[in-house]
């Protein structure tokens, strides 16, 4: 203020001197005098101005107070005053974080503390910046502070925020005088003022925040959940214990496929199609930092690769140059954060500083394994010690794993307690997983030693893990699934002397996987073994033949029946040539080929494989049950039942009642009894087999799921639709989880559930399920596969239930033509299509055409299935209904009476179909009576004068 008055006085003296000079000496002399006086005043004012410029309070004295007034600027360094509190401006649209943004927006309304956490490169700062922008648009005051590892700087920045929100000068004075604690003063004010969002970015060293060594979770330091507004912290530290229970942790994961692809197309819209962008996004694991780096590269006109596809293919050859390149200024943490190669070094350096000295070598070792979950039992102190040459204790190894997990450099899938009780078996064992890009980057980083000991240690401990898994039996199945993807490189690295042992290791684990019904994992190993044997020993080497057979078995387990059949046929030819037609191995190959043909719906060819072998010579039931199954496919149920009964008895005698093969025979016999219409016997046997399989194999084993499915199917035939629906839903859930949504067994379960829902009148849900099943089967099996045709039939039946009769008839007519072409005119499925088409025609009022079809179906079913088969009785009932529609009531009544009598005898008087026959007979008799009354009425009218 004094400076201001001095300057005003100097100006007044100058102006007064000019006026006096003009009046006394004239204009020219006055100009000279003014120059002299002005120069003198300027010289006198210069030191005053310089003093004013250096004074901390000059800006405040020159105008209204900013950030709390002059008192604040006397003790807050000028550097802090000049720092910007504005949030950064994003240059691209934020993708795939809608749920996280909605969560932060909701928290902003009530205040508190949110911690956006996750590994480096996941876009934590980007998410916080977008949340800040949305808060600004909502009218909230927004502040942005960057943590730089300096608690004093953070204190200054948060004090400025409080001042901008109206913190009173006297409260700061009290803190300066020691009458109050500054951090409490600031947070008391922030707790009283609503409507603000404060972001503290990159707090990767929360232990240093302070003040005075206070842990963040104590909520006595500079980061607290006490504000009336929202405090948002971003950090790589994901530990709940770091932030306390009152903080809302927002864990970030890699982006989903569609969102990740959108990041790429936003950055490089001309680089290719959406499908190509999705493929590259999957290759980059949805990691935002990697996606942004790839997008910038593709958008640069001088880049070598300008398309998503070219870049994705180049990654396999040049990952180190494209994403793993070092940055010359990586020593600067702010630069390192933005570079894929270096961003995780910050976390590893911090872990080392915190005493987790094994974290970096452990991450290097895990990166040498495949991009798949690793069983925790494989990660031992001995393996790490052999690889690194360091002393490793179990405690230090556990601490290193915990540290890597804390900084999100490795993930730990949910435990069964955290997941649903129905989760897959693999979650029953501990496991860790690396993000694929983290793995590739860490594999690039030099370990500082010869890599040979690292791989030697890995291979030795992988082989030991397989031996332990084989000895563990069923308890080792979950670990076997996890080990499978890591074994092929072991075989690739094996020297010629060690090749046989390495191959046997893979074959041993593949055998366990077959027992565990892990067909995908078994196929991976079988294919790799065959490829390696062929490459090293030749395609005609004797060891290639069992490898080919084992691969075919795995393909059949995946329902890839055509590939399996081709391989089985080749193996059968070789065995017939080298071993003879009656050798046990040859007979096994013939049975295996028959199984694959059954899967392809080629039942007659499967039966023909056994044509030259007398049934009396079927001395190995395990091999020839496929013959009986093929007979079922041809509708030859009585023959099949006799064979299955014989096989089942033989297996019980030789193998025992709990052997898987015995249970399989019981299951097959129950299926055949169902085909014969003996539903209650079939249900009882299926229930026994299901109980035994769940006890011996577990509820999620494919055999257990199959038994549950079969029992549900029989319950449907018994009219117990709700029980059947509940069982089918359980089977579908289990198969989706263990096999995937497009596995043929999963598609079958979806179909079965839909069929049961139809019986419960839930047509709309059934139609949606049938459409999904049909689409999946057309895509995976082809349009002519028997299962695909079944799906089309089921969809048509559901449309029929929804009253869409013309669409149903069109689908049934198309399916009938395809089945007559592929299965033959007398196949049970073909007869079913003919029956279904006739039923749709009845609803369309085309009774004569329907009756002709029904009569043909009845004749064929009486010939192929017998007069008492439930399907034959259904055909007789349907023909009667069509004849009633044509007005041929007496013939319809006769057929209904005969059907009712047969159903009472075969199914029982209380079976739903028997009751329906009673109703149909009554309706036909009533219709005939009405027609006769109508005829007499018309006759009397014609007879009147």
ABEGO torsion letter per residue (X at the ends): XAAAAAAAAAAAAAAAAAAAAAAAAEAAAAAAAAAAAAAAAAAAAAAAAAAAAABAAAAAAABBBBGGEAAAAAABBAAAAABBABBBBBABBBBGAAAAAAAAAAAAAAEEBBBBBEBBGAGAAAAAAAAAAAAAAAGBBBBBBBBAGBAAAAAAAAAAAAAAAGBBAAAAAAAAAGABBAAAAAAAAAAABBGBBBBBBGBABAAAAOBGGBBAAAGABABBAABABBBBBBBABABAAAAEAABBBBBBBBBBAAAAAAAAAAABAAAEBAAAAAAAAAAAGGBAAAAAAAAAAAABAABABABAAAAAAAAAAAAAAAAABBBAAAABAAAAAABAAAAAAAAAAAAAAAGBAAAAAAAAAAAABBBBBBBAAABBAAAAAAAAGBBBBAAAAAAAAAAAAAAGABBBBBBAAABBAABBAAAABBBBBBBAAAAAAAAABBAGBBAAAAAAAAAAAAAAAAAAAAAAEAAAAAAAAAAAAAAAAAAAABBAAAAAAAAAAAAAAAAAAAAAGBAAAAAAAAAAAAAAAAAAAEAABAAAAAAAAAAAAAAAAAGBAAAAAAAAAAAAAAAAAAAEAABAAAAAAAAAAAAAAAAAGBAAAAAAAAAABBAAABABAAAAAAAAAAAAAAGBAAAAAAAAAAAAAAAAAAAEAABAAAAAAAAAAAAAAAAAGBAAAAAAAAAAAAAAAAAAAEAABAAAAAAAAAAAAAAAAAGBAAAAAAAAAAAAAAAAAAAEAABAAAAAAAAAAAAAAAAAGBAAAAAAAAAAAAAAAAAAAEAABAAAAAAAAAAAAAAAAAGBAAAAAAAAAAAAAAAAAAAEAABAAAAAAAAAAAAAAAAAGBAAAAAAAAAAAAAAAAAAAEAABAAAAAAAAAAAAAAAAAGBAAAAAAAAAAAAAAAAAAAEAABAAAAAAAAAAAAAAAAAAAAAAAAAAAAAAAABX
